[in-house]
Amino acid sequence: MTEATKNLSTAAMSKILEGKSNEYSLLYFPFHGVVPALRAMLAMSGAKVTFTQPDDWPVEKKETQFGHMPILYVTDPTTNQTLPLTELSVLEEYIGRKYNFLGSNSYEANQILAYSSSTQSLFDKFVTLVIRTADPDLRAKMMETFVNSFIGEWAEFHERALQANVAAGIAKMGHYVGEEVSLADLKTAAAAMVMMKVSGDKFISEEKTPAMMEVCKAVGADERYKKWSASEDMKLFNEVTKKRFSL
Ligand SMILES: N[C@@H](CCC(=O)N[C@@H](CS)C(=O)NCC(=O)O)C(=O)O
């Protein structure tokens, strides 16, 4: 477990957050779960990053802020002080802002966070309704409910927004906002892959959601993402996700 520096003033902790050459360690289970976009941003940031997993989670859990992962340990190498940060959306906003995954102005950041939050809501429903249901029969019923109640609406509204943003000159095709890969793009690319695994081409396809498919392609074509995709860490997360969740 990464050690956090104790007894720092809020000013000192703030300085760590603002560090220009920070190093990061992200603690999470060795599957994709809720962190594929966060991991991708970290891997694409160019900063020194390690992805770790707990050795004994029930024990380590007690020492954390809320008893949940992900936890991002931020180290300022100039002082060797480390700060643990929690809550996925907070980590995404922090890393997204710092490494340019939140557009180029306040409005773009607001919209990227809104698209990302909407996609996270879909994924959270999937986890709560399906993944956390152990009984196989009940799980199958929950899956049916989830697929038929939520994916279609998400795909339809996001496709409409993507097309409208391109038409309004807010985005280049393949992006929610602007012309660079953003947190919203990464979140949708990861979610679309999972949603297609559980619903086939019923809601998401070249025909039904062409702009969403362009987002997936733009993410996949980013050189930094390609490198991340080919990494050993990614290989492990793919394998464990497949083995544990058949996804
Ligand atoms: N509100 C938290 C929720 C994170 C969460 O649900 N984490 C799960 C894994 S996806 C977890 O830590 N589970 C282990 C546990 O609860 O002991 C966040 O947004 O980061």
The ligand as an ORCA input file, in Angstrom:
! r2SCAN-3c Opt
* xyz 0 1
  N     -18.171      6.617     -4.774
  C     -17.016      5.845     -5.137
  C     -17.488      4.457     -5.481
  C     -16.363      3.575     -5.959
  C     -16.698      2.106     -5.834
  O     -17.861      1.694     -5.854
  N     -15.642      1.289     -5.735
  C     -15.768     -0.131     -5.638
  C     -15.116     -0.810     -6.849
  S     -15.896     -0.320     -8.371
  C     -15.038     -0.626     -4.406
  O     -14.127      0.024     -3.916
  N     -15.410     -1.797     -3.910
  C     -14.764     -2.416     -2.801
  C     -15.433     -2.163     -1.495
  O     -16.476     -1.472     -1.441
  O     -14.929     -2.664     -0.474
  C     -16.288      6.537     -6.302
  O     -16.933      7.213     -7.111
  O     -15.056      6.418     -6.412
*
